[in-house]
Structure formats: C-alpha cells, structure tokens
Amino acid sequence: MTEARTSVKIALALIDTGERLRQVDPDRSLLIAASMKADGLRTPIEVRPAKKAGRYLLVVGGHRLDAATLLGWEEIAAYVLDLSADQARLREIDENLYRAELSELDRSVFLAERKRLHEKLHPATKHGGARPAEQVAIFGDLAPRFSADACEKLGVSERTLQRMIARAVIDPAVRKRISGTRLADKGSELDALVRLSPDEQAKAVDLILSGGDGAPRSVQAATDRLRGVRPTPAPSPDDAAWARLLKAWEDAPPRVQQRFLSHIGAVSQRDAA
C-alpha cells in the first residue's frame, strides 16, 4: 500500500474522529497529556482528507488527539495519508491490535473487523461464499495468512483465535456498556455472553452492573437468576474435605495408594493397642 506522508500542522477543530472501533480511555489520555506537556508530541497522529475540503478524518492517534484537546492545543502535528476508507480502517486496526493494553473485548472487535476487511480487499482468501448464520459460522475459516500472523503475534492457537473473533457478535450496545469493566477483560465471561441472545445479554449485564451485595458476579450466575435456576448450595467443610480426599486418592498411582493403606493399617493397630 503506497502512502503519501506529509507532516503538517492541522487545527484540532478540522479533525473528525468518526466511528472508532475502540473508545478513548480518559485515564490513558490524561497520562499521554502529561507526557505531551513535558516533552511535546513525539509521534504525529495520522489523518486522511475528508470529502469536505479542508477537513480531515482521524486514522491513527485517538488518545493523542484527545490529550491535545485536554491540553488546550489549537493544532497538532499530523501525517496526511492517501488512503481509502477501508485502508484507513485497516491501519487503525493494525496500529492497535497487538497492543498489550487492549482488553479482550477490544481485541475481539479488532480481530473480527480485520478479518472482514482482509476478505473484502482480497476476495480470493474468503472460503465458501455465503455461510449459515450460526455464531461460529459467521466468521467461516480465517484467511490463512491472516490466521497465521495473528496466532503468532498473539501466541494462541487457531481454535483460540476463532473463539476470540466470535466474541465480536456480542450486541454492540452491550459491548459499549461493559467496555472498561472487568467483564471486558475476561475471556470466559465474554464467551458466556456470546451464548446468550442480545436481550439476555443486556439483562445479564444489567444485573451484574447493578452493584450491591446481592448482584451476581458472573454472567453464568446472572443467567441462572434470569432463568430461575436455583444456585447450587456450597458444600459443608466436611463434604469439601471428603471430596478433596477422594480426588487425591483417585489421582494417586497404585503404589501411593498402597502406601496410604499401609499407613492407615499401622495407625489402626497403634490406636487399638
């Protein structure tokens, strides 16, 4: 992809952010603002010309742009890129996708959009054309080059990658509500939401985020409450100890089991004496 990169100063008022895949984190913007106040802007943001003459669309640098606004800057250094809308979206994704600070939810949305755009720009990599609408089938098989690259950079298997991408089917309104909460960064909770209908997702999140001592702590607990499933009572200390003992016995090799039986026999003889 050829880019025409020109570093210029652009008025903040002329830059539109548009629909971003990732919401700006206010705390992160404050940290960046502190750094920019002390050292200036080290890396210009990236923009592309908008349809309206004299205006620009943000490509990369949402937190830097927000930080400049917090600092009261009137303009900011930027590279102006000659990109299509799809190319700009890909650049936004690739700039953020493998960053450590991304939540599990954000990463899933980026991965799903990255795959969609990859197949749109490279139709030959798409497998099988139209597919059924089941959640897993929505995404089909990952394009080989994209799959291998993502798995290598994330350090996950392709099966895990498929599961991460499937989390992007969580209802957008629900995604927005849980962004920045503990639910957004716990894969097991996101997987539990994926298995629910959009209506159930919203109701489960309502219960979890309601606060208070009685609020469920997990999606499964919230789902059980919505469906009238009685929670399984916690085992008594004696039952819990018995379960641990049985598991240890079942996991032990025969020679260790025999050693334990010999010990019990010796203790019984000593107590009988």
C-alpha positions in Angstrom: 0.0 0.0 0.0 1.5 3.3 -1.1 1.2 6.2 1.3 1.8 9.9 0.7 3.1 11.0 4.1 3.3 14.7 4.7 3.9 16.1 8.2 1.8 19.2 8.7 0.2 21.2 11.5 -3.6 20.8 11.5 -6.2 22.7 13.6 -7.9 20.3 16.0 -11.2 21.8 15.0 -10.7 20.5 11.5 -10.2 16.8 12.5 -13.2 14.5 12.7 -12.8 11.2 14.7 -15.7 9.4 13.0 -16.8 5.9 14.2 -13.9 4.4 16.1 -13.6 0.7 16.9 -12.1 1.5 20.3 -13.4 4.1 22.7 -10.9 6.6 24.1 -9.8 5.7 27.6 -9.9 9.0 29.6 -7.2 7.8 32.1 -4.9 6.9 29.2 -5.5 10.3 27.6 -4.5 12.0 30.9 -1.2 10.1 31.0 -0.4 10.9 27.4 -1.4 14.6 28.0 1.1 14.7 30.9 3.8 13.3 28.7 3.0 15.7 25.8 3.0 18.7 28.2 6.5 17.8 29.3 8.1 16.5 26.1 5.8 17.6 23.3 4.2 15.3 20.7 6.8 12.7 19.8 4.8 10.9 17.1 2.4 12.8 14.9 -1.1 11.4 14.5 -2.3 10.2 11.1 -5.3 11.6 9.2 -6.7 11.4 5.7 -8.6 14.1 3.7 -12.3 14.2 4.3 -14.8 14.7 1.5 -15.4 18.2 2.7 -12.5 20.4 1.5 -10.2 21.5 4.3 -11.3 18.9 6.8 -9.6 15.6 7.9 -10.6 12.2 9.2 -8.6 10.6 12.0 -6.8 7.4 11.1 -4.5 6.7 14.0 -3.9 8.6 17.2 -7.2 9.0 19.1 -5.6 9.2 22.5 -3.0 11.7 21.3 -5.8 13.8 19.8 -7.8 13.7 23.0 -4.7 14.6 25.0 -4.1 17.6 22.8 -7.7 18.7 23.4 -7.2 18.3 27.2 -4.0 20.5 27.0 -5.9 23.2 25.1 -3.8 22.9 22.0 -5.3 24.5 18.9 -3.3 22.4 16.4 -1.4 19.2 16.2 1.3 17.6 14.0 -0.1 15.0 11.6 0.8 12.9 8.7 -1.7 13.2 5.9 -2.2 9.8 4.2 -3.8 9.0 0.9 -6.0 6.1 1.9 -9.4 4.7 1.1 -11.9 4.2 4.0 -11.1 0.5 4.1 -7.4 1.0 4.1 -7.7 3.6 6.8 -9.7 1.2 8.9 -7.1 -1.5 8.4 -4.4 0.9 9.6 -6.4 1.8 12.7 -6.7 -1.9 13.5 -3.1 -2.8 12.8 -1.9 0.1 14.9 -3.9 -1.2 17.9 -4.4 -4.9 17.5 -1.4 -6.3 19.3 -1.0 -3.7 22.0 -0.8 -5.1 25.5 -3.3 -2.6 26.9 -6.1 -3.8 24.7 -8.9 -5.5 26.6 -10.1 -9.0 25.5 -13.3 -7.3 24.2 -11.5 -4.7 22.2 -9.1 -7.2 20.7 -12.0 -9.4 19.6 -13.7 -6.5 17.8 -10.4 -5.5 16.1 -9.8 -9.1 15.0 -13.3 -9.6 13.6 -13.1 -6.3 11.7 -9.5 -7.1 10.5 -10.7 -10.3 9.0 -13.7 -8.8 7.4 -11.7 -6.1 5.7 -9.0 -8.6 4.7 -11.5 -10.7 2.8 -13.2 -7.6 1.3 -9.8 -6.3 -0.1 -8.7 -9.9 -1.0 -11.8 -11.8 -2.0 -9.8 -14.9 -3.1 -8.9 -15.6 0.5 -12.6 -16.0 1.5 -13.7 -19.6 1.8 -17.0 -20.9 0.7 -19.0 -17.8 0.0 -22.2 -17.3 2.0 -22.5 -19.4 5.1 -25.2 -20.2 7.7 -25.9 -17.5 10.3 -24.8 -19.5 13.4 -22.4 -17.5 15.5 -19.3 -19.6 14.8 -20.1 -19.9 11.1 -20.5 -16.1 10.7 -16.7 -15.9 10.5 -16.0 -19.0 8.5 -12.4 -20.1 8.2 -9.8 -17.5 8.8 -7.8 -16.5 5.7 -4.5 -18.5 6.1 -2.1 -15.6 6.1 -4.1 -13.5 8.5 -4.7 -16.5 10.8 -1.0 -17.5 10.9 0.1 -13.9 11.5 -2.5 -13.3 14.3 -1.8 -16.6 16.0 2.0 -15.9 16.0 1.7 -12.4 17.4 -0.9 -13.2 20.0 0.7 -16.6 21.0 -2.6 -18.5 20.6 -3.8 -21.5 18.7 -6.2 -21.1 15.7 -9.0 -22.5 17.8 -8.5 -19.8 20.4 -8.3 -17.2 17.7 -11.6 -18.3 16.3 -13.1 -18.1 19.8 -11.7 -14.6 20.3 -13.2 -13.4 17.0 -16.6 -15.0 17.8 -16.8 -12.7 20.8 -17.4 -9.8 18.4 -21.0 -11.0 17.9 -21.9 -9.6 21.4 -24.5 -7.0 20.9 -22.9 -3.6 20.2 -25.0 -1.8 22.9 -23.8 -4.5 25.4 -20.2 -4.1 24.3 -20.4 -0.4 24.9 -21.8 -0.9 28.4 -19.2 -3.4 29.6 -16.2 -1.5 28.0 -13.8 -0.6 30.7 -15.3 -3.1 33.2 -13.8 -6.3 34.4 -16.1 -8.2 32.1 -14.4 -6.7 29.1 -11.1 -8.2 30.0 -12.2 -11.8 31.0 -12.5 -14.1 28.1 -14.6 -16.7 29.9 -17.2 -14.0 30.7 -17.3 -12.8 27.1 -17.7 -16.4 25.9 -20.7 -16.8 28.3 -22.3 -13.6 26.8 -21.8 -14.9 23.3 -24.0 -17.9 24.1 -26.9 -15.6 25.1 -29.4 -13.8 22.9 -29.0 -10.0 22.7 -31.9 -9.5 25.1 -30.4 -11.9 27.6 -27.0 -10.3 27.3 -28.5 -6.9 28.2 -30.4 -8.3 31.1 -27.5 -10.2 32.5 -25.2 -7.2 32.3 -27.9 -5.1 34.0 -27.8 -7.5 36.9 -24.0 -7.6 37.1 -23.5 -3.9 36.9 -26.4 -3.0 39.3 -24.0 -3.2 42.2 -24.8 -4.1 45.8 -24.0 -7.2 47.8 -26.7 -9.3 46.0 -25.5 -8.6 42.5 -24.3 -11.7 40.6 -20.5 -11.7 40.0 -20.5 -13.7 36.8 -22.5 -14.0 33.5 -23.4 -17.6 34.4 -24.8 -16.5 37.8 -26.8 -13.7 36.2 -28.1 -16.1 33.6 -29.1 -18.6 36.2 -31.0 -15.9 38.1 -32.8 -14.7 35.0 -33.8 -18.3 34.1 -34.9 -19.1 37.7 -32.2 -21.7 38.2 -31.5 -22.2 41.9 -27.8 -21.8 42.8 -26.1 -25.0 44.0 -25.5 -24.7 47.8 -21.9 -24.6 48.8 -20.7 -27.9 50.3 -20.1 -28.2 54.0 -16.5 -28.1 55.2 -16.7 -31.9 55.8 -18.1 -32.6 52.4 -15.5 -30.4 50.8 -12.7 -32.2 52.7 -14.1 -35.6 51.7 -14.2 -34.5 48.0 -10.6 -33.4 48.1 -9.6 -36.7 49.8 -11.4 -38.8 47.2 -9.8 -36.8 44.3 -6.3 -37.2 45.8 -6.9 -40.9 46.1 -8.2 -41.3 42.5 -5.3 -39.2 41.2 -2.6 -41.2 43.1 -0.8 -44.1 41.4 -1.3 -47.6 42.8 2.0 -47.7 44.8 1.0 -44.5 46.6 -2.5 -45.9 47.3 -0.9 -49.0 48.8 1.4 -46.9 50.9 -1.6 -44.9 52.2 -3.5 -48.2 53.1 -0.4 -49.4 54.9 -0.3 -46.2 56.9 -4.0 -46.5 57.8 -3.4 -50.0 58.9 -0.5 -49.0 61.1 -2.4 -46.2 62.7 -5.4 -48.5 63.4 -3.1 -51.1 65.1 -1.5 -48.4 67.2 -4.8 -46.9 68.3 -6.1 -50.4 69.2 -3.1 -51.2 71.4 
